Amino acid sequence: MTEETFRKIFDASPEIVVRAPGRVNLIGEHTDYNDGFVLPAAIDRTIRYAGRRRADRRVRVYSNDFQATAEFDLDDIQKDKVKTWSNYLRGVTKFLEGDGHRLTGAEIAFGGNVPREAGLSSSAAVEVGATAFWNKLLGLGLDPVYAVKLARRAENEFVGVPCGIMDQFISALGRREHALFLDCHDLTYRHVPLSSDVRIVVCDSGVKRALAQSEYEVRLKQCREAVAKIAATGRAVKSLRDVQTADLDAMRGSMDNLLWRRAHHVVSENQRTLEAVKVLQTGDMERFGELMNESHESLRNDYEVSSVELDKLVELARQQKGILGARMTGAGFGGCTVNLVRAEAAESFVRAVEKGYREAGTLAAKIYVCQASDGALVSA
């Protein structure tokens, strides 16, 4: 436990403890940075921070996961090229200070059970956890959406990873037994109840997402190029969020096929997400599962971000009793699949998929039966 680690490292009890969850995206993949719609859920795998104030302006932080300590001065926060794990906390801290929040020195220990590089947003949980830590330690009273934006700034502008805002949003504002429907254009959101008769089962392929960041940047560029091509025809579009199916169909013969397919995924995924919210509200879990399946096919064929391992996990999942829908989740090229499974079939599903995946190759899948969890700032 993080609290025990803090006591061991700093020979004292922590003043506060906070937690921030990882997330799984049920549907709405690669739409967030296109101003689109997403439907993630926070999960009960978390990053925990324990800490206390210091009288000076020094921050000492210990990572339980990396078993290493880093230090920095609040008056001179720089990226650490060696202990890169500390840069998420450094970025959050730097931007809070830059926005006029006078912080104090602190001793901090953090760590958790959100798998790294698996597509469950461990980095967002670290950033949101850092924001929640400072908020609680010093009683900053941060507006939750401001805190989300600040956590994203830390990843984009300090760490240097170009991500959308979904991961930080759901880690901060998830709600127990609910998914969160987010409009990434204006950041309006609402919580949508999840049926108690189903389970969210996450299957980690064991493949680290080595290509995810570089290919993410390629997809981002391709989406922008597609928007420019469509806008050049006189249509009033600023992002793929503004593109209708009819617009895209009209461009089929005049747009590069690769760009068309990239745009087609995003446009159709937005439509699937909107429908998914409606059917979730009516309790039509069979249709929700069909939409998840359609999402995976689009991610594999149009957006080309799946992998052999992810496809195998989806194939195995769809062969099991009680399965409603299965698809890859996250940036792709490794990481995880998300599966919606009837509650009574969850245990047999896990055993069968573990066995089938092991027999299909050399990797072993780590499988988690998850519950939708509260976010770090849900009660703020």
QUIKAPE-V805727 format. One record per backbone hydrogen bond with DSSP energy under -1.0 kcal/mol. NH is the residue of the N-H (numbers start at 1). CO is the residue of the C=O. If there is no record, write none. Layout:
NH CO
NH CO
This chain:
5 1
6 2
7 3
8 4
9 5
10 6
11 7
15 51
16 51
18 49
20 47
22 45
23 120
24 41
26 39
34 31
35 32
36 31
38 182
39 27
41 24
43 22
45 43
47 20
48 111
49 18
50 109
51 16
52 107
54 105
59 72
60 106
61 70
62 108
63 68
64 110
67 63
68 63
70 61
72 59
74 57
76 73
84 82
86 83
87 84
90 86
91 87
92 88
93 89
94 90
95 91
96 92
97 93
98 94
99 95
100 97
101 96
105 56
106 58
107 52
108 60
109 50
110 62
111 48
113 46
125 121
126 122
127 123
128 124
129 125
130 126
131 127
132 128
133 129
134 130
135 131
136 132
137 133
138 134
140 135
147 143
148 144
149 145
150 146
151 147
152 148
153 149
154 150
155 151
156 152
157 153
159 154
160 155
161 155
163 161
169 165
170 166
171 167
172 168
173 169
174 170
177 372
178 175
179 192
180 40
181 190
182 38
183 188
184 36
187 183
190 181
192 179
194 177
198 195
199 341
200 370
201 339
202 368
203 337
204 366
205 335
210 208
215 211
216 212
217 213
218 214
219 215
220 216
221 217
222 218
223 219
224 220
225 221
226 222
227 223
228 224
229 225
230 226
231 227
232 228
233 230
234 231
237 235
242 239
243 240
248 244
249 245
250 246
252 249
255 251
260 256
261 257
262 258
263 259
264 260
265 261
266 262
267 263
268 264
269 265
270 266
271 267
272 268
273 269
274 270
275 271
276 272
277 273
278 274
279 275
280 276
281 277
282 278
284 279
285 283
288 284
289 285
290 286
291 287
292 288
293 289
294 290
295 291
296 292
297 293
298 294
299 295
300 296
301 297
302 298
303 298
305 299
311 307
312 308
313 309
314 310
315 311
316 312
317 313
318 314
319 316
320 317
323 320
324 340
325 340
327 338
329 336
333 305
335 207
337 203
338 327
339 201
340 325
341 199
342 322
343 197
345 342
346 343
349 345
350 346
351 347
352 348
353 349
354 350
355 351
356 352
357 353
358 354
359 355
360 356
366 204
368 202
370 200
373 42
375 174
376 171
377 172
380 377
